[in-house]
Amino acid sequence: MKSIKRNFLYNVLLNISSVIFPLITAPYVSRVLEPDGIGIYNFANTYAGYFALVALLGIPTYGVREVSKLRDDKEGISTLVSQIMSIAAFTTIGVTIAYIASLLFVNQLTENFLIFLLAGFLVYLAPFKINWYYQGLEEFGYITFRTLVIRTASVISLFVFVRNKEDLIIYVLISVLAAVLTDIWNYIKMRRSGIRPRLTTKGLKPHMRPLLTLFASSIAISIYGVLDTLMLGFIKGYEEVGFYTNAMNMSKVILTAVTSLSIVAVPRVSYYMQNKDYSGINSLMDKSFSVVSLLSFPAAIGLICVSPSFVPLFFGELFWGSILPLMILSLLIIAIGLNNLTGVQILIGMGFDKFFLYSVIIGAISNFLLNCLLIPFYGSVGASIASVAAETIILVATTLFVYKNTPIRISNWKDILKALIGALILIPLMILLKQFLQGWVLVISYVLLGVLTFCVMEYILKNGSFIWICSTVSDKFRMKTK
C-alpha cells in the first residue's frame, strides 16, 4: 500500500505547480487577451465542461472508490475499467450530438463557433479521462510527473505562440492539446500495465445506480460551480465573466494546496471502510481536519488582505473589477477545504453517496436562487457571494449528516483553534505594512513575513499538524540527500 505521507508530498508538489504555472501565465494572458478574451475563453471551457460532466456520469468519483477496492485484483480492475469506460463511451455519443447542435442554434455560441468547437474536445474524449484509475491505485507519483511535463510544454507554447488578442484561438488550441495529450498518455500507460479495456455491454447495470447518484451530485455541484459563469456570460457579458473567472481561478490556485490531503485520502478511506477499520478512519480524519485548517485559515485571510494591492499589479489595470470578487471568494478556501473532508473524504469515501447528494442539492438550490437575485444587479460580485453562501450551506449540511449517521468524531480542536489564532495575526500585519510599503514590495513583503509570522506562531503554540508537516518534509529531504 502506498504511503499517505509520500502521496501527500506528491500532491503538494503537483499543487505547487498548480500555483506556480498560473502565477507565471496569468499576468501575461490577462494583458494580452484582456477581460473580454479571458471571458470568452473561460465561458467556452465552462460550457464544454458542463456537457463533459453529463458525459462522465459521476465516473471520476465513483471510479476512484471502486478501483481502490480492487487494487489487489488485476483481473477485477480490468473488467471494472472496461465497464466504466464503456458507460462513458455510450453517454458521450449522445452528449456530443447535443453539444454540436447547441453550437449551431444558440446565437451567442455561433458567433464564436470555432472556439466552442475546439473546447468541445473536453466532451468528445470524455471516455478517455481516466485519472480516476490512477488515483484509485494511488499512483500519485505518475500523476505528478505527467502533469508537470504537459504543463511545462503548455506554458512554453503559450509564450511562443500567443502574442496578441487575435491569438485567442491559439490559446484555446494549446489548452485543448494539453488535455488530449494527457488522455493519450494515461491510456497508453494503462495498456502497458496489462489493463486493456474493451467496449462491452455486459455487467453495466450494477454500476448505474451508484453512478446516477454521484451524477446527480455532480450536476448539483455544477449549478454553483459552473452555472454562475454561464449566467454571468448570458446576463452580463464576457467582461464580467473575465472579472469573475480571474478571481475564482486565483482563489482556486490557493485552494489546490489545501485539497492535497483530501485527494490522497479518499482511496484510503474506502480501503478502511472495506475492512471496517473505523479507528483508522477516525485517526485519518483528525489529521486531515487539523492539516486543512492549518493551510486554509492563513491562506484565506492572507488573500483577503493582499487582494486590493495584488489584483491590479498581477492582472493589469483593466481588472480592477476582480478585486472585490477575489476578496469574497477567498472564503471558499476554508469552506471547500473543509467540505472536501466532510463530503468527499467521509461521506463518499464511506459510501454515503445519498447523504452527499442531499447536501449538494440544498446548496445548489440556494446558489441558483441567489444567482438569480444578485447577478442582474451586482454581476461578478453577486456571483461571488452566491458561491460562498452555497459552499457554506453544503458544509453545514454535510457536517450534520456525518455526525448523525457515522461514528466519525473530530477531537483535535486545539490544533484547529491554534491555526485560527495564527491566521488572525496576519490582519494587523497587513495594516502595519501598508503604512510603509506599496506595490510589489508590499505584496512580496506581506507574503514572506506572513508565512514567517504564521509559522513562528504555530511553533510557539505547538500545533501538532504543523510539527507533523515539518517532520514529514524533513524526513523526505534527508532521504533524498543520502
PyMOL commands that set and color helices and strands:
alter all, ss='L'
color gray80, all
select helices_A, chain A and resi 4-56+59-69+74-105+107-110+113-119+121-124+126-128+131-136+140-161+165-192+205-225+227-235+238-258+260-274+278-315+317-329+332-348+353-405+413-424+426-434+439-461+464-481
alter helices_A, ss='H'
color red, helices_A
deselect
rebuild
show_as cartoon
